[in-house]
Amino acid sequence: MRLEAFSILWYQRQLCLFALRLYIVLFFALVAQAVRMAPQGMTDVFFIEAHHTDTREVMARKLEALWHKSGLASRFAPKDLTALKLHVGEPGTKTFISPSIAGALVDCLQSSGCTVFLTDTAVLYRSPRDNAIGHIKVAMEHGFGLTQVGAPFFPADGLRGDHGIDVAVDGKHHKKVSIAAGILEARSLLVLSHATGHLGTGFGGALKNLGMGCATKKGKLQQHHGQQPHVNEQACTCCGVCEKWCPSEAISVGTTAVIDAEKCIGCGECVAVCRDNAIAYDWGIMGKELQERIVEHAAAVVRHHRSTMACVTAAIQITKDCDCLGVSQKGLVPDIGILASTDPVALDQAVHDLICERAGRTLESMSYPSHDGTVQMRYAQELGLGSQSYTLVPLTMR
């Protein structure tokens, strides 16, 4: 009986110790999560009034003042291969960021000893910008050439938009994301964004430029699609290129290309290599989830360039849709200016707040009211990419 009682007491003691250890582990895990989700302090966001009608000389003086007073130069070093990430605009649109802004920033970077290249990534839809050759031509036509801004335009994701590097992010939606190789191979990164509305998110700024704009076609597909690709049999020419490039041998070509759903891994390689637009996804991811997927891609870039990145956003000619829409658009609110920070989350929040302050309503309410564009900022803060808390520092030219 004594031995039995002793055994019972011993097991009870072991259970108590196990429960105590489990409690301690859970306690510290919750503390760590709370610290990660908490605002990371006030970040300075620098702001200078600007207008799309400013002359090239005036814009250059404003950008130079913003550059020096904001301290962005500290993120860049002599001999850096520096990527200046921007959007050159879809053919047909006129409200993309002015080359004068890009040119002024190229001058600032070169004054720090950087070797600069302008860059962007291929789009998924049918466009001259869905491959490097067409993208370079559009950049030249829109004023983003070497002779026009002082730096060449070089697509970061290669000839077809599939030259990328998989990066672990361990997010809610993605464990790995595909980022354009040129973005990660550059020693430093300057993110030049245009604040606009957006069909899928309501608001687009630095985080969208980092997440969607720095992703390969595969990464963009990961953000947008809700299922595996399908073949448009009428468009398929049975060329066999998709079958050759499929990494999981999920495609066979007879009278048309056929995708084996059990073998398909959803990588998007077939969409990237098909020149007949015969393979596509059904776009079923919008709103909150799309914003979170974008942010998880942005996380890969921000974490890689944590101390070698700065962001500039033009809140000028703020339109309902982003610069991918190839039509002429009118601004929803009067021009506000240009903002800069080393924190993309604070920068987006500041731009969002300024638009609301000037217009008396949010950008989403003027573009796509069903969206809450601040979802991306809250999730980015949760992932430790920056802080929604900021101090706005207005600047003036002498």
N, C-alpha and C positions, 0 to 999 in steps of 0.2 A: 504493500500500500504506500509505504514511504517513497519507494522508487517511482511508482506511478504518479504520486503527487508532485515529486520533484520534476518529472518529465513534463507534466502539465505546466508547472511554473516556468520551466525553461523555455517551452514553446511560446508561452504568453509573453515572456520577456523578449524573445526574438521578434515576435510580431510587433511589439511596441517599438523596438529599435528600428524595424523596417519602416513602420509608419512614420516615425520621427525623421528618418532619413528622407523618405519620400516628401514629407512636408517641407523640409529644408530645401530640397531640390526645386520643388514647385514654387516656393517663396522667392528664391533667387531668380528663377526663370521669369516670374511675373514682374519682379523689380527690373530686370534687364529689358523686358518688353516695354515697360512704362517709360524707362529712360530713353529707349529708342524712338518711342512715339511722341515724346514730349518735344515742344518747340525748342530749337537749338539756339535761342538767343536772337537778339536783334541784329539784322544784317543791313549794312548800308547799301542803298540803291540810289545811284546818282542820276540826275535828271536835268536835261536842258531842253528848252522850248525849241521846236524846229517845225518847218513847214515844207511841203513838197515843192513849193515855188521858190525856195531858197536857191540862190545861185550856187554853183559848184564851189566858188571861193568861200562863200559864207558857210556852207555846209562843212567844208574842210576845217575852217576855224572852230566851229562848234564841236566837231568830232575830236579835234586836237585838244581842246580845253577839257572835254569829257574824259579823254584818254589819260591825260596827265593828272587831273584832279581826283580821279577815281582810283588811281593806283593800279589799274589793270596791267600796266607794263611789267609789274613784278611777277606776273605769271609766265612771262616769256623771256627767253635767254638767247644770246648770240649763238648763231649756227643752228638754231632750231629749224627743223622742217615743220612749218606751221600750216595747219589746215584752217582756212577761213570758210566755215560751213554757211552756205546761204541758199536761197531759192532764186533761180534766174528767171522764173516765170514761164508759164505755159504760152505757146504762141497764141496770140489773140487777146491776151490780157495786157493792160497798160499800167496797172497799179502795183506792180512788183517793186521791191526795194530799188531805189535809184542807184545806178552804178557810181554816182558821185559819193555815196555813203561808203560803198565797198572800197572805192579808190582811196578815200581818206583813211580808212582803217588799214589798208595795205601800206600806206605811207607810215603810219604809226608803228606797225609791226616791223617794217624794214628799218625804221630808225632805232629799233631795239636789236638789230642785227639778225633778224629772222629771214629765212628763205620761205616765201609765202606762196601758197597755191590756193585758188578758189576751188571749192568742191561741193558736190551734191551727189545724190544717188538716183538710180533709175526708178521710174514709176511702173506700176503694174498695168495700167490701162493703155490703150492704143494711143501712142503719142510719139513725136520725134524724140522725146526724152526717155523712151524706154530702152535706149541703148546708148553707149558712150559717144558714138559718132554723131548721132542726131542731137544728143545733149550738148555737145561742144558747139555745134552749129547754132543752136538756139541761144546759148550763152553769148556767142560772138554777135549774133543779130541783135541781142538785147543790151549790148554795150559792156559785156563782162569779159572782154578779151585782154590779152597781154598789153597791147598798145593803148587800150582804153583805160585800164585800171592799174596797170603796172605789175600784174601777176597773171599767170596762165590759169585757165580753167581745166581741172583734171578730175573726172569722176572717180569717186573713192571706191566704187564697187565693181570696177573693171568693165570690160567690153559689153557684157550682157546683163550686168546687175547682179551677178551671182558670186563675185569674188569677196568672200566674207570670212569672218572668224567667229566660231561659236564661243560664247562667253557664258559661264555659269552665273545665274542670278538668284536661283532658289526663291522665286516669287510665288504669288498666289496662283498665277495662271501659267507661268513658264519656269522651268528649271534651267533651261539654256536659251539664249537668244542669238540671232545671227546679225552681226554688225559689220558694216563695210570695212574691209581690211585697211584701206587708206586712212580711215578715221583713227584706228587704233595704232597704226604704224607711225603716224605723225607724232612728233615729239611734244607738240602743244596744239591747242585747239581754241579758236575764237569762233563763237557761235553767233552769227548775225541773223536775227529773226524778224519777221514782219507780223505784227499783231493783227489778226483777222478773226472773223467768225469761222465756223467749220461745221459742215453737215453732220459729222459723226460725234463731235465733242462740244460744239457751241462756242468754244474759245480755243484759239491756237496761238502759241508763243514759243518760248525757249524750250519747254519740255517736249512739245510736239516736234519741234525742229530736231531735238536730240534723239527722241525715240523713234518717230516715224522717218524723219529725214536722214538719220544715220544708219538705218537698217538696210540690209540687202533686200532683194525681192522676196527671198525666203522669209526674212524677218517681217516684212510688210504683210505677207500672207499669214504668218502666225498671228499677227495682230487683228487682221480683218476676218479671216474665214472661220466658219463654224463647222466645216465638214471637209471631206476629201475632194480632190478635183474631179471634174467630169469632162468628157470629150464631146465637142460639137461635131457630130459625124459629117454634117454638110460642109464644114470648114476644113476638116481634116484632109490633107493631101497624101497621107500614107507615106510621108518621106522617111519615117523611121528614126528621126533625130531624137525624139523623146524616149524611144525604146533604148537607144544607145546610151543616153545619159542617165537613165533612171538608176539610182544607186541601190535600189532594193529589187530590181528585176521584176517590177510589178506591171510593166507595160509590154503588150504584144501587139504587133501590127499585121493585120490581114487586109480585109477590105476597108478597115478603119482602125485607128488605135483603140485598144481596150485596156482599161486599168483594173487590175485585180485588187479589190478593196481590202482583202485580207493581207496582202503583201505591202500595200501602199503605206508609207510612213508620213505622208503629208508634208514632205520637205519643200515642194514647190519647184523642184528642178525642172520638171517637164514644162511648167508654165514659163519659166525663164528662157528655155531654149526654143520653144515653139514660135516660129516666125509667122505662122498663119493664124494666130489667135484662136486656135482650135481647142485649147484646154483652159479651163477657168474654174474658179470657185464660186459658190453661192455666198454672197456677202451677208452674213447674218449676225455680225457682232457690232453693236453700236453703243452709244451712251456711256454709262458708268464702266462697263467691262472693257470697252475699247480704250477708254482713258487709262485704266489700270494696266492694260497690256502695253500701251505706249510708254507708260512710266517705267515698266519693268525693262523695256529696251533702253530707255534713257539711263536707267541705273547702271547698265554695263558700261556706258560711255563716261558718265560722271565719275564712277568709282575708278575707272582706268586713268582719267585725266584730272583726278581730284585737285592736285596742286598746279596743274599746267593748263587750266581752262579758264576762260572768261566769257561773259555773255553780253551782247548788245542787242537791244530790241527797238525797232522803229515803230512807234505808235503814230504812224502817218498813213493817210489814205486807208483808213480802217474799213474794210469791206465786209459784206455779209459772208462771202466765201473766201477760201484760201486762194493762193496764186496758182493752184493747179487747174482752176476753172478757166478755160481759154476764151473768155468773153470780157468785154469791157464792163467794169463795175463802177458804181459811184460810192463815195465814202458815206458811212453811216453817221459819223460824228466829225466835227472839225478836227484838223490835225492837232496832236498833243505835243509830240516831241520824241526825243531819243533817250532811252534809259540804259544804264549799264550796271553790272554787278558780277561778282564771282559766284553768286548763288542763284541758280536758275529758278528755284522755287520762289524765293523772295522777289525776284525780278518779275515773274509771271503774276504774282499776287499784286505787286505794285502797279503793273500795267492794267490789270483787271480793275483795281480800285480807282485808278485815275480815269479810266473810261466811264465807270459808273458815276464818279464825281462830276465829270464834265457833261455827261449826257443825261444824268438823273435816272439812269437805269442801266442794267448790265448789258454787256455785249450779246450774251445769249438771248436775252429778251428781244433784242432787235434782229437777231439772225435766226436762231433755232430755239424757240422758247421751251421745248421739251427737254433740253439739256441743262445740266448744272456744270458749267465749265471749271468750277473749283474742285471737282472730284480729283482731278489729276494733281493738284497742288497738295491736297490733304494726303493723298496716297504717297506722293513723293516725299513729303515730310516724314510719314510713317516709315518709309524705307531708308531714311537718313540721308536723303539727297540735298537737303537744305531746310530752310525755315520759312514759314509763312509770316513770321514776325519780322518787320523791317523798319528802318528809319529812312525816310525819303530825304535826299540831300539835293535841293535845287541848286543849279549852277547858272551863272550868267557870264556872258562874254564882256571883257573890258572894252 
